[in-house]
Amino acid sequence: MKVTIDTCGESLDVVFDRLTRMESDDFFERRVFSMLGMAIRQIERADEQIKRRIQAMQHLGDVYSLGISMLEEHRKRFSALKAELEDLKVIYEAPEPDEDEA
């Protein structure tokens, strides 16, 4: 199972460069925040599907134990990716410091 971000065939560098030139950095940050949120939701949906698949396979017995192990490993990887995306999302949602604080 893959999680993809549609860039309309362009590299991420090109997409981010275009976004940084649009209107303002605020627009860019809101857009990145939104995209990260969508990616996190996709990972959550994938995780739910994997959990359901594991439950179904557990009812079928030991024949599928290798498949279950593989799916559990995928869940761990998705969880790590989700944590990284959530960390990035926090960066883009944090308010900018006041000039007095800087």
C-alpha positions, 0 to 999 in steps of 0.5 A, spaced: 500 500 500 502 506 498 501 513 500 502 518 494 501 526 494 499 528 487 504 533 484 501 533 477 507 530 475 512 536 477 517 535 482 516 537 490 521 542 489 518 545 483 511 545 487 514 548 493 518 553 489 511 555 486 507 555 492 513 560 496 512 565 490 504 565 491 501 571 495 505 570 501 508 565 506 502 565 510 498 562 504 504 557 503 504 555 510 496 554 510 497 550 504 503 545 507 499 545 513 493 542 509 497 537 505 500 534 511 493 534 514 490 530 508 496 525 508 495 524 516 488 522 514 490 517 508 495 514 513 490 513 518 485 510 513 490 505 511 492 503 518 484 502 519 484 497 513 490 494 515 487 492 522 481 490 519 485 485 514 489 483 520 483 481 524 480 477 518 486 473 517 487 471 525 480 468 524 483 463 518 489 461 523 496 459 522 496 459 515 496 466 515 501 468 520 507 470 515 502 475 512 500 478 519 507 479 521 508 483 514 502 487 515 504 489 523 510 491 520 507 495 515 503 498 521 509 500 524 512 504 518 505 507 517 505 509 524 512 512 524 511 516 518 505 519 521 509 521 527 514 525 522 508 528 518 505 530 525 511 533 527 512 537 521 504 539 521 506 542 528 511 547 525 507 550 520 501 551 525 505 554 530 504 562 530 510 566 529 513 570 535 512 577 536 517 582 534 518 583 542 519 576 543 524 576 538 
